[in-house]
Amino acid sequence: MNATLERAGLAEVKSLPVMDIRGIVTVGFAPCVVDFAWARQ
């Protein structure tokens, strides 16, 4: 998780959840971001 956050430029973020969905890293739960990530080809 820490390496993923560093690659995404979010190394200082200390909140949960952290999700990596098809290369899109999001902190916190945002249904629209999850839908967008799953819709990408």
Stockholm file with secondary structure:
# STOCKHOLM 1.0

chainA/1-41         MNATLERAGLAEVKSLPVMDIRGIVTVGFAPCVVDFAWARQ
#=GR chainA/1-41 SS CHHHHHHTTCTTCCCSCEEEETTEEEESCCHHHHHHHHHCC
#=GC SS_cons        CHHHHHHTTCTTCCCSCEEEETTEEEESCCHHHHHHHHHCC
//
